[in-house]
Amino acid sequence: MTEVSVRPGSPPAAKSAGRALLLACGAGFIAFLDLSVVNIAFPAIARTYPGTAATTLTWVVSGYAVAFAAFLTPAGRFADALGRVRMFLLALAGFALTSLLCGLAPTAGWLIAGRLLQGVTAALMVPAALGLVLSVTPREKIGAAIGAWSAAGGFAAVVGPALGGGLVEAFGWRAVFFINVPVALALIVATARLALPDTRTPGRALPDPIGTAAVALGLAAVVAGVTEGQRWGWTAPATLACLLLGGLLLLGALIRSRTHHNPAIAVDLWRSRPYALANAGSFVFGAAMFAWLLAGPLFLDAIWGYSVLASAGALTIGAVAAMVTATIAGRLTTAPARRWAGVLGAALFFATLAWMSTGTFGPDPALWSAWMPAGLLGGGGLGLVVTVLGTAAASSLPPQQFAAGIGMNLTARQVGGALGVALLAAIFAAHPDQPLTAFHTLFAVCAGITVLAAVVLAIPAHAGSPEE
């Protein structure tokens, strides 16, 4: 496979860009699907391993999320150094193998180990895929590509519960993992047949191994502490140790990256005001977004008594709205237009959360009068914000650092999301016998977080530019 470097002015073929986008959407779909699809299979998994403590089994769910968030940043650096097609193919093969390991797991320990490794391979796959897309996509069409990819990820999050429920009911929980194998193999075959250029940065060596290990372990420790803090206790030694150790490792990696000739963290990217703002927005909005996405199916189940399939149908409303607005936002060609579209999206999301914190969303189901309009507003706002932030980050990156920059941007969103999920757990723990009050409180707090995200989105990307 030929290795080439892509220059900013190189006119890539439209056919290659379209095919690369389809592959990236497929990879993003299965990677984000596995963040949610296992939730519905968890009760069946627990019955398979009755001798394993429930607190240990929760790592079947959280282990994937922790590993995924931890390795996104170093994964981008590896893709830029080794070649994005090569990394994409290796990651797809790894994802298929680790999914097979999860499906065949004879014990809970094997299953947890498989989920951790599956999260690592998913993290290696996503930045490589997006970096490949951006390297063969004209600058003026990057927004459209990010919009399509965001829509695929959003669709995966919504269909996860329904798909998982159907597979578990028909074939058992192991099918949730086995289904990934043929999909990953199909993507490998399609990628190999397309013979896309293996874009990489000429002469770039692998990133600093010590710094890379510190970044991965630091992010893993922080996300683990935030994710499990409510269960362990926020002042428990395990929680404090994770947060302190993770913070120290990340600080050490950052200091080391400032002077290392091939740093683990591309600190030079953070000197770009547009990129820094995009990451800040992704972090803040990620907290409200992940909490809302998780609260939706919980609300439908606990308060309105919906079945899994009925919940999936209701959640589809927001997913479709997000896909539509993501596509629209991707077609915006100027920075001011994208910026104000992002602010509009945050305003729509805020209005949805504020409305859901009121008595309109009470104990009696109100699908048509409440849930549908809220889903349209919230999903539409989410699609605008996610696409605008992703486009802003991608547009500010030099071509030779596409994968590294995208990896860090996704890390910011995932870490913010982990904080949002921890916030949800803390609020519910404070209202153990009042679930409706807990939901209303959560929605109100997330509305406040969305206001902060709107402020970040409204800041001009280039200081002193009135047109911005």
TORMARLUM-277116 format. One record per residue: residue in three letters; y negated, x, z of N, C-alpha, C in turn. Coordinates in steps of 0.1 Angstrom, whole numbers, plus 2048, in hexadecimal, padded with zeros to 3 digits. Layout:
BEGIN
AlaYXZYXZYXZ/...
This chain:
BEGIN
Met80C8098008008008007F4809800/Thr7EA8067F77DF80F7F67D580D801/Glu7D08188067C68178117B881A80B/Val7AF81180D7A1813808797810813/Ser78C81581178181181A778808813/Val7727FE81A76A7F481475B7F7817/Arg7537F880D7457FB80E73E7EE80F/Pro7327EE81672B7E18177287DA80A/Gly7267E27FF7227DC7F372E7D97E9/Ser73A7DB7EE7467D97E57487CA7E3/Pro7497C57D674B7B77D475A7B47D4/Pro75F7AF7DF76E7AC7DF7717A07D6/Ala77E7A07D27827947C97837887D2/Ala77F77D7CC77F7707D378E76C7D6/Lys79776F7CD7A576B7CF7AA7727DB/Ser7A877F7DD7AC7877E87A67827F5/Ala79A77E7F579377980179976C805/Gly79C7637FB7A27567FF7B0757804/Arg7B87607FE7C57628037C5769811/Ala7BD7728137BC7798207B876F82B/Leu7AF7658277AB75B8317B6752834/Leu7BE74E82B7CA74682E7D374D837/Leu7D675A8357DF76183E7D976284C/Ala7CC76484D7C576585A7C6758861/Cys7C474D85A7C47408607D273D865/Gly7DC74185E7EA73F8627ED74786F/Ala7E975486F7EB75C87B7E3757887/Gly7D77538857CF74D8907D5741895/Phe7DB73988C7E172C8907EC72F89A/Ile7F673889780173A89F7FD7418AC/Ala7F374A8AB7EF7518B77E97488C1/Phe7E073F8BD7D97368C67E272A8CA/Leu7EB7278C17F571D8C47FD7208D1/Asp80172D8D28097318DD8017328EA/Leu7F47308EA7EC72F8F67EE7228FC/Ser7F17188F47F270A8FA7FF7038F8/Val8077088EF8147008EC81E7018F7/Val81D70C8FF82770E90A825705916/Asn8187019178156F992381E6EC924/Ile8206E69188286DA9188376DD91B/Ala83B6E99188496ED91A84C6F2928/Phe8416F49308436FA93D84D6F3946/Pro84C6E59478566DF9508646E194C/Ala8676E193F8756E493A8796F293D/Ile8706FB93C87370993F87670B94E/Ala86E70495687170596587F6FF969/Arg8836F59628906F096489B6F9960/Thr8997019568A270B9518A571695B/Tyr89A71A96289B72596C89771F97A/Pro8A071798089D71198D89C71B998/Gly8A27269978A17309A28947389A2/Thr88B73799887F73E99787373699D/Ala86B73D9A58607369AB8567319A1/Ala8507269A384772099A83B72A998/Thr8377309A382B73A9A182F745998/Thr83B74999883F75498E84074E980/Leu84574297E84673D97183973A96A/Thr82E73897282173696C81D742963/Trp82374D96582075995C82675794E/Val82F74D94C83374A93F827745937/Val81E73E93E812738937807743938/Ser8047489437F87519457FA75F940/Gly80776393F80A77193B80577392C/Tyr80776992480376A9167F476B915/Ala7ED76291C7DE76291C7D976F921/Val7DE77492C7D97819317DB78C927/Ala7E778E9227EA7989187E179790C/Phe7E078B9077D87888FB7C978D8FD/Ala7C37899087B578D90B7B479C90D/Ala7BE7A29137BD7B09177BE7B990B/Phe7C57B59007C77BE8F57BF7BC8E9/Leu7B67B18E97AE7AE8DD7A57BA8DA/Thr79E7BF8E47957CA8E179B7D78DC/Pro7A67DC8E27AC7E88DC7B37E58CF/Ala7B87D88CD7BF7D58C17B57D68B5/Gly7A97D28B77A07D48AC79D7E28A8/Arg79D7EB8B279B7F98AF7A77FF8A8/Phe7B37FB8AC7BF8008A57BF7FB896/Ala7BB7EF8947BC7E98867B27F187D/Asp7A67F488279C7FC87A7A180A877/Ala7A98108817AE81D87F7BA81E877/Leu7C48158787D08168727D180F865/Gly7C88058637C97FD8577CC7EF85B/Arg7C47E58567C57D885B7D17D0856/Val7D57D38497E17CD8447ED7D284C/Arg7EE7DF84E7F97E58557FA7E0863/Met7EF7DF86A7EF7DA8777F37CB877/Phe7EE7C486E7F17B586D8007B386B/Leu8077BB8628157B986081D7BD86C/Leu8197C98728207CD87E81F7C2889/Ala8137BD88B8117B38958197A6893/Leu8197A2886821796882830798885/Ala8357A48828437A78858467A7894/Gly83C7AD89B83D7AD8AA83D79F8B0/Phe8347978AA8337898AF8407818AD/Ala8467838A185377D89E85E7818A8/Leu85E78F8AA8697948B386778F8C2/Thr85A7908C685878B8D485A77C8D6/Ser8577758CC85A7668CC8697648CD/Leu87076C8C687F76B8C688476E8D4/Leu87E7798DA88277D8E787F7728F1/Cys87476B8F08717608F987B7558F8/Gly87E7528EB8877478E98967498EE/Leu89A7568EE8A775A8F28A875E901/Ala89C75E90889C7649158A675E91E/Pro8AF7679248BA76292D8B575F93B/Thr8AA76693F8A476494C89576294B/Ala88F75E95688175C95787A769955/Gly87F77495A87978195987878594B/Trp88278394388278693587877D92D/Leu87777193186D76892B85F76C92E/Ile85C77093A84E77493D84B781936/Ala85578A93685279792E850794920/Gly85878B91A85678790C848781909/Arg84477991383677391182B77D912/Leu82D78791B82279191B82279990E/Leu82E79D90982E7A58FD82979C8F1/Gln82C78F8F18287868E78197858E7/Gly8127858F38047858F37FE7928EE/Val80479D8F08007AA8EA8007AA8DB/Thr80B7A58D680C7A58C780379B8C1/Ala8007908C87F67868C37E878D8C2/Ala7E57948CD7D879B8CD7D77A68C2/Leu7E27AD8BF7E17B68B47E07B08A7/Met7E57A38A67E579C8997D7796895/Val7D079089F7C478989C7B9791896/Pro7B479C89D7A97A48987AD7AB88B/Ala7B97AF8897BD7B587C7BC7AB871/Ala7C079E8737BF7948697B1791866/Leu7A878F87079A78C86E793798867/Gly7967A486C7907AF8667937B1857/Leu7A07AD8547A47AE84679C7A483E/Val79A79884379378D83C78479283A/Leu77E79784477079A84376E7A6839/Ser7787AF8387767BA8307777B7821/Val77D7AB81E77E7A780F77679B80C/Thr76D79781676578B81475778F812/Pro75078A80874178D80673A788813/Arg72F79081672778D82272277F822/Glu71E77981771976C817723761819/Lys73076581973B75B81B74275D828/Ile73D76783174476983D74375D846/Gly73875684673774A84F74274084B/Ala74473E83E74E73483A75C73883F/Ala75F74583E76C74A84276E749851/Ile76474C85976574A86776673C86B/Gly75F73386376172486676F720863/Ala77572485878372085578C725860/Trp78A73286479373886E79273187B/Ser78672D87F78372688C78A71988B/Ala78971288078F70587F79F706881/Ala7A571087B7B371287D7B771488B/Gly7AF71C8927B171F8A17B07128A9/Gly7A570A8A67A36FE8AD7AE6F48AB/Phe7B36F389E7BE6EA89B7CA6EE8A3/Ala7CD6FB8A47D96FF8AC7D86FB8BA/Ala7CC6FC8C07CA6F88CE7CD6E98D0/Val7CA6E18C77CC6D38C87DA6CE8C5/Val7E06D48BB7EE6CF8B77F86D68C0/Gly7F46E08C87FE6E78D18066DD8DA/Pro7FF6D58E28076CC8EB8106C28E3/Ala80B6BD8D88146B38D08206BB8CA/Leu81D6C68C48286CE8BE8326D38C8/Gly82C6D88D38356DC8DE83E6D18E3/Gly8376C58E683F6BA8EB84A6B58E1/Gly8476B58D48516B18CA85D6BB8CA/Leu85A6C88CA8646D28CA86D6D28D6/Val8666D08E286E6D08EE8776C48EF/Glu8726B98EB87A6AC8EB8856AD8E1/Ala8836B38D588E6B38CB8986BE8CD/Phe8936CA8D089B6D68D089C6DE8DD/Gly8936DA8E78936E38F38876EC8F2/Trp8846F28FE8786FA8FF8797078F7/Arg88570C8F58867198ED8817188DF/Ala88170B8D987C7098CC86D70C8CB/Val86670B8D685770E8D685571C8D2/Phe85E7258D585D7338D18647368C4/Phe86F7308C28767338B586E72F8A9/Ile8667258AA85E72089F85572B899/Asn8517348A284773F89E84E749894/Val85B74A89586275588D86175287E/Pro86574687986474486B855744866/Val84C74086E83E74086A83974E869/Ala83C75687283776487283E76C866/Leu84A76986485177085884B76B84B/Ala84875E84A84275A83E83476083B/Leu82C76284681F769845821778841/Ile82C77E84682F78C84283278D833/Val83B78482E83E784820832781817/Ala82A77881B81E775814814780813/Thr81378781E80979381F80F79E816/Ala81B7A18178217AB80F8207A9800/Arg82279C7FC8217987EE8137997E8/Leu8097977F17FB7977EC7F67A57EA/Ala7FC7AF7F07F87BD7EF7E97BF7F1/Leu7E47BA7FC7D67BB7FF7D37C9802/Pro7C67CE7FF7C37DC8037C37DE812/Asp7C97E98167CA7EC8257BE7F2829/Thr7B37EA82B7A67F082F7A67F683D/Arg7A080283D79F80984A793813848/Thr78F818854784822853789830850/Pro78583684578A84384278884D84D/Gly79285585079185F85A79085B868/Arg79184E86B79084A87979D84B87F/Ala79E85288A7AA8548927AC84989C/Leu7B88498A27BA83F8AC7B08408B8/Pro7AD8358BE7A38368C97A983D8D5/Asp7A08428DE7A38498EA7AE8428F2/Pro7BA8488F37C58418FA7C383E908/Ile7BC84790F7B984591D7AF83991F/Gly7A583991779B82E9177A2821913/Thr7AA8219097B18159047BA80F90F/Ala7C18189167CA8139217C180D92C/Ala7B681392F7AD80E9397A7801935/Val7A37FF92979E7F29247A87E7925/Ala7B47EA9207BF7E09207C37DC92E/Leu7C57E69377C97E39457BE7DD94C/Gly7B17E194A7A67DB9517A47CD94E/Leu7A47CA9417A37BC93C7AF7B3942/Ala7BB7B99417C67B19467C57AE955/Ala7C07B895D7BE7B696B7B47AC96E/Val7A87AC96779D7A39697A2795966/Val7A879395A7AC7869567B778095F/Ala7C07899637CB78596C7C578097A/Gly7BB78897F7B478498B7AD77798A/Val7A677597F79F76897D7A875D97B/Thr7B375F9737BC7549707C475097C/Glu7C875A9847D175698F7CA75699D/Gly7BC75899C7B57589A97B674B9B1/Gln7B67409AB7B77339B27C57329B9/Arg7CF7369B27DD7359B77DF73F9C2/Trp7DA74C9C07DC7569CA7D37559D6/Gly7C774F9D37BC74F9DD7B17599D8/Trp7A57559D879A75D9D379876A9DC/Thr79C7699E879A7749F17A777B9F4/Ala7B27779ED7BF77D9EF7BF78C9EA/Pro7C67959F07C77A39EC7CA7A49DD/Ala7D479C9D87D879E9CA7CC79A9C1/Thr7C47909C47B978C9BC7AE7979BC/Leu7AB79B9C87A07A59C97A47B29C3/Ala7B17B69C47B67C29BE7B57C29AF/Cys7B97B69A97B87B599B7A97B6996/Leu7A07AF99C7937AE99878C7BC99A/Leu78E7C29A57887CF9A878E7DA99F/Leu79B7DB99E7A27E599579E7E3987/Gly79E7D698279A7D397478C7D7971/Gly7837D497B7757D89797737E7978/Leu77A7EE9817787FD98177E803974/Leu7897FE97078F803963786800957/Leu7807F59577777F294C76A7FA94C/Leu7657FC95875980495A75C813956/Gly76881895A76C82595676E827947/Ala77481C94177681D93276881C92B/Leu75F81593075281492A74A82192B/Ile74B82793774483493974A83F930/Arg75883F92F75F84992775C846918/Ser75A83A91475883790674A83B901/Arg74183C90A73384090673284F902/Thr73C85790673B86590274786A8FA/His7528628F975E8668F275B8658E3/His76186F8DB75F86F8CD7658648C5/Asn77085E8CB7768528C57798488D0/Pro76F8418D47708398E177982D8DF/Ala77F8298EB78781D8EB77E8108E9/Ile7728108EE7698058ED75E8098E3/Ala75C8028D97518058CF7448028D5/Val73F80A8DE7328078E57268078DC/Asp72780E8D071C80E8C77198008C2/Leu7247F78C17227EA8BC7197E28C5/Trp71A7E48D27127DD8DC7037E08DB/Arg6FF7EA8D46F17ED8D26EB7E48C8/Ser6F37DD8C16EE7D38B76EB7C68BF/Arg6DE7C28BE6DA7B68C56E17A98C1/Pro6E37A78B46EA79B8AF6F979B8B5/Tyr6FF7A78B570D7A78B970E7A58C8/Ala7057AB8D07057A98DE70279A8E2/Leu6F97948DB6F67868DE70277D8DA/Ala7097808CF7157788CB7207798D6/Asn7227858DB72C7878E57287808F2/Ala71B7818F671777A90271976B900/Gly7157658F57177578F27267538F2/Ser72E75C8ED73D7598ED7427588FB/Phe73E76290374376291173F755919/Val73275291872D74692073373991A/Phe73273890D73772B90774672A909/Gly74D73590975C73590B76072F918/Ala75873192275B72C92F75B71C92F/Ala75071792975070892875A70291E/Met75C70991376570490977370490E/Phe77870F91478670F918789705923/Ala77F70492C7816FA9377826EC931/Trp7796E99277796DB9217866D9919/Leu78B6E39127976E190A7A36DF913/Leu7A36E691F7AE6E49287AD6D7930/Ala7A16D393379F6C793B7A26BA933/Gly7A06BB9267A26AF91D7B06A991F/Pro7BB6B091C7C86AB91D7CC6A892C/Leu7C66AF9357C96AC9437C369F947/Phe7B769C9427B06909457B8684940/Leu7BC6859337C367B92D7D1678934/Asp7D76829397E46809407E267B94E/Ala7D96819567D867E9647D0672967/Ile7C566F95F7BC6649617C0658959/Trp7C265994C7C564E9437D464C941/Gly7DD6559457EB6539447F0654936/Tyr7EA65B92D7EF65C91F7FB66591F/Ser80466291580F66A91280B67790B/Val81468090981168D90280C68A8F4/Leu8146818ED81067E8DF8036768DE/Ala80166D8E77F46658E77E966F8EA/Ser7EA6788F37E06828F67DD68A8EA/Ala7E768F8E37E56978D77DD68F8CD/Gly7E06828CB7D967A8C27CA6798C6/Ala7C76778D37B96768D77B26838D6/Leu7B968E8D87B369B8D77B069F8C9/Thr7B76998BF7B569C8B17A76988AD/Ile7A168F8B379368A8B078A6968B1/Gly78A69D8BC7816A98BE7856B48B4/Ala7926B68B27966C18A97916BF89B/Val7926B389678E6B088877F6B2888/Ala7776AD8927696AF8927656BE892/Ala76D6C689A76A6D489A76D6DB88D/Met7776D788677A6DC8797706D986F/Val76A6CD86F7606C98667536D1868/Thr74F6D28757426D98787436E8876/Ala74F6ED8797526FB8767506FF868/Thr7556F685F7546F88517456F784C/Ile73E6ED8527306EC84F7286F8853/Ala72A6FD86072370886572671585D/Gly73271685873672185072E722843/Arg72971783E72171783271371B833/Leu70E71C8407007208426FE72F83F/Thr6F47328376F273F8326E7748838/Thr6DF7428406D47498476D674A856/Ala6D175485C6D375686A6CB74B872/Pro6BF74786E6B873D8766C072F875/Ala6C572C8696CD7208686D9720871/Arg6E072B8716EC72C87A6E872B889/Arg6DD73288C6D973289A6D672489F/Trp6CE71C8976CB70F89C6D770589B/Ala6E07088926EC7008916F470389E/Gly6F470F8A36FB7128B06F470B8BB/Val6E770B8BC6E07048C66E36F58C6/Leu6E46EF8BA6E76E18B86F56DF8BD/Gly6FE6E88BA70C6E68BE70D6E68CD/Ala7066F08D47066F08E27006E48E9/Ala6F66DE8E26F06D28E76FA6C68E6/Leu7016C58DB70B6BB8DA7166BC8E4/Phe71A6C98E77256CC8F07206C88FF/Phe7136CC90170D6C890E70D6B9910/Ala7096B29067086A390771669D90A/Thr7206A390472D69E9067326A0914/Leu7306AC9197346AF92772C6A7931/Ala71F6A692F71769E93871C68F938/Trp71F68A92C72467C92C73267B932/Met73A684931748684936748685946/Ser73C68A94B73B68B95A73767E960/Thr73567495873066795E73B65D95F/Gly73865196574264796774864195A/Thr74164494F74763F942755644940/Phe75865094576665594476C653952/Gly770647954776643961785641961/Pro78A63996A79963896A79F62F95F/Asp79762795979C61E94E79A625940/Pro7A56259387A462B92B799625923/Ala79262E91C787629913787632906/Leu7926318FF79463A8F37886388E9/Trp78662B8E577C6298DA76E62A8DE/Ser76B6258EA75D6248EF7586318F5/Ala76163A8FA75D6469017636528FB/Trp7716538FA77765F8F67746638E8/Met7756598DF77265D8D17646628CE/Pro75A65B8D374C6618D074B66E8D7/Ala7506708E374F67D8EB7576888E3/Gly7636848DE76A68E8D67636928CA/Leu75C6898C375568C8B77496958BA/Leu7426928C573669A8C973A6A88CE/Gly7446A88D77486B48DD74F6BD8D3/Gly7596B88CB75F6C08C17566C58B7/Gly74D6BC8B37436C18A973A6CC8AE/Gly7366CB8BA72D6D58C07356E28C2/Leu7426E18C674A6ED8C874C6F48BA/Gly74F6ED8B07516F38A27446FA89E/Leu7386F58A072C6FB89C72A7088A4/Val72C7088B17297138BA73371F8B7/Val73F71C8B77497268B574772D8A7/Thr74572589D74372B89073673488F/Val72B72F89571F73689572074389C/Leu7267438A872874F8B07317598A8/Gly73C7548A374575D89B73F76388F/Thr73775B88873076087C72576A880/Ala71E76888B71477189071A77F893/Ala72577E89A72C78B89E731792891/Ala73778B88873D79187C732797873/Ser72778F87271C7938697157A086D/Ser7167A387A70E7AE8807177BB880/Leu7237BA87B72D7C587C72D7CE86F/Pro72D7DB8707307E386473E7E1860/Pro7417E285374E7DF84D7597E7854/Gln7567F48577607FD85C7647F986B/Gln75D7F08717607EC87F7627DD880/Phe7667D78757687C88767727C4880/Ala77E7CA8807887C68897857C9898/Ala77F7D589A77B7D98A87717CF8AD/Gly7677CC8A575C7C38AA7617B58AC/Ile76A7B08A376F7A28A57787A28B1/Gly7807AD8B37887AD8BF7807AC8CC/Met7757B38CD76D7B28D97667A58DB/Asn76279F8CF75C7918D07667878D5/Leu7737888D077D77F8D57807818E3/Thr78078E8E87827918F677878A8FE/Ala76B78B8FA761785902763776904/Arg76876F8F976A7618FA77675E903/Gln78176690278D76490A78A766919/Val78277191C77F77392A77776892F/Gly76D76492876575892C76E74C92E/Gly77874A92578173F926789740933/Ala78D74C93679574D94378D74994F/Leu78074C94F77774895977673995A/Gly77573394E77472494D78071E953/Val78C72395079971D95579971F964/Ala79572B96979472D97778B72397E/Leu78072197877671797D77D70997E/Leu78470597478B6F89747956F8980/Ala79C7029827A670398D79F70299B/Ala79370999C78C7099A97876FB9AC/Ile7816F49A277C6E79A47876DD9A8/Phe7926DE9A179D6D59A47A36D89B2/Ala7A36E49B67A76E89C479E6E29CE/Ala7916E19CB7876DC9D47886CD9D6/His78E6C69CC7906B79CC79E6B49CA/Pro7A76B89D37B66B69D07BA6A79CF/Asp7B369E9D67B76909D67AD6879CF/Gln7A468D9C779A6869BF79968C9B1/Pro7A46899A97A469099C79868B993/Leu79467F99478967A98B77C68198F/Thr77A68399C76E68A9A176F69899C/Ala77A69E99C77C6AC9987786AD989/Phe77D6A498177A6A497276B6A3970/His76569997775669797574E6A3979/Thr7536AA98474C6B698974D6C197F/Leu75A6C397A75C6CD9707536CB964/Phe7536BF95E74B6BC95273C6BF955/Ala7376BC9617296BE9647266CD965/Val72F6D596B72D6E396C72E6EA95E/Cys7376E59567386EB94872C6E7940/Ala7266DC94271A6D893C70F6E293F/Gly70E6E694C7046F09507076FE949/Ile71370294871770E94171370D932/Thr71470292C71170091E70270291C/Val6FA6FE9266EB7009256E870F924/Leu6EF71792C6ED72592B6F172B91E/Ala6FC72591870172A90B6F6726900/Ala6F071A9026E67168F86DA7208F9/Val6D67249056CB72E9066CE73B8FF/Val6DB7409016DF74C8FA6DE74A8EB/Leu6E373F8E66E373C8D86D573B8D2/Ala6CC7378DA6BE7358D56B67428D4/Ile6BB74D8DA6B475A8DA6B575F8CC/Pro6AA7638C66AA7698B96B27768B9/Ala6BA7778AE6C37838AD6BB7908AB/His6AF78F8A56A779B8A36997998A9/Ala6977A18B368A7A08BB67E7A18B3/Gly6757988B56687998AE6687948A0/Ser67378C89C67478788F67177888F/Pro66577388C66176588D66A75C885/Glu67076087A679758872686756879/Glu68975E88369575D88A693753896/
